[in-house]
């Protein structure tokens, strides 16, 4: 939908957010959205 509306940057960003990324130093693959959520979770009290 973003591509059809000529919003290529948005489409690219969404594919990265909901995609996977790799860490070559740790030889692991992770979901970008999960890592973002974990890093930005409010502190537990």
TIMARRO-285896 format. One record per residue (C-alpha): residue number from 0; chain; x, y, z. Coordinates in nm, 3 decimals, m for minus. Layout:
BEGIN
[pt NUM; 'A'; [X; Y; Z]]
...
//
This chain:
BEGIN
[pt 0; 'A'; [0.000; 0.000; 0.000]]
[pt 1; 'A'; [0.284; 0.240; 0.086]]
[pt 2; 'A'; [0.457; 0.160; m0.244]]
[pt 3; 'A'; [0.138; 0.218; m0.443]]
[pt 4; 'A'; [0.113; 0.560; m0.277]]
[pt 5; 'A'; [0.475; 0.632; m0.377]]
[pt 6; 'A'; [0.598; 0.620; m0.016]]
[pt 7; 'A'; [0.904; 0.402; m0.079]]
[pt 8; 'A'; [1.088; 0.524; 0.233]]
[pt 9; 'A'; [0.791; 0.426; 0.450]]
[pt 10; 'A'; [0.763; 0.087; 0.281]]
[pt 11; 'A'; [1.135; 0.026; 0.332]]
[pt 12; 'A'; [1.115; 0.127; 0.699]]
[pt 13; 'A'; [0.816; m0.100; 0.764]]
[pt 14; 'A'; [0.990; m0.395; 0.606]]
[pt 15; 'A'; [1.287; m0.339; 0.836]]
[pt 16; 'A'; [1.073; m0.288; 1.148]]
[pt 17; 'A'; [0.871; m0.604; 1.096]]
[pt 18; 'A'; [1.161; m0.801; 0.953]]
[pt 19; 'A'; [1.469; m0.966; 1.095]]
[pt 20; 'A'; [1.822; m0.840; 1.145]]
[pt 21; 'A'; [2.145; m1.016; 1.215]]
[pt 22; 'A'; [2.432; m0.957; 1.454]]
[pt 23; 'A'; [2.748; m1.096; 1.297]]
[pt 24; 'A'; [2.945; m1.052; 1.621]]
[pt 25; 'A'; [2.710; m1.285; 1.806]]
[pt 26; 'A'; [2.609; m1.491; 1.503]]
[pt 27; 'A'; [2.241; m1.441; 1.579]]
[pt 28; 'A'; [1.924; m1.327; 1.404]]
[pt 29; 'A'; [1.648; m1.135; 1.582]]
[pt 30; 'A'; [1.316; m0.964; 1.518]]
[pt 31; 'A'; [1.371; m0.588; 1.504]]
[pt 32; 'A'; [1.030; m0.503; 1.656]]
[pt 33; 'A'; [1.089; m0.735; 1.953]]
[pt 34; 'A'; [1.428; m0.579; 2.026]]
[pt 35; 'A'; [1.287; m0.227; 1.997]]
[pt 36; 'A'; [1.000; m0.313; 2.233]]
[pt 37; 'A'; [1.236; m0.468; 2.485]]
[pt 38; 'A'; [1.477; m0.172; 2.476]]
[pt 39; 'A'; [1.196; 0.081; 2.522]]
[pt 40; 'A'; [0.988; m0.095; 2.787]]
[pt 41; 'A'; [0.905; 0.124; 3.090]]
[pt 42; 'A'; [1.108; 0.047; 3.403]]
[pt 43; 'A'; [0.943; m0.192; 3.647]]
[pt 44; 'A'; [0.906; m0.062; 4.000]]
//
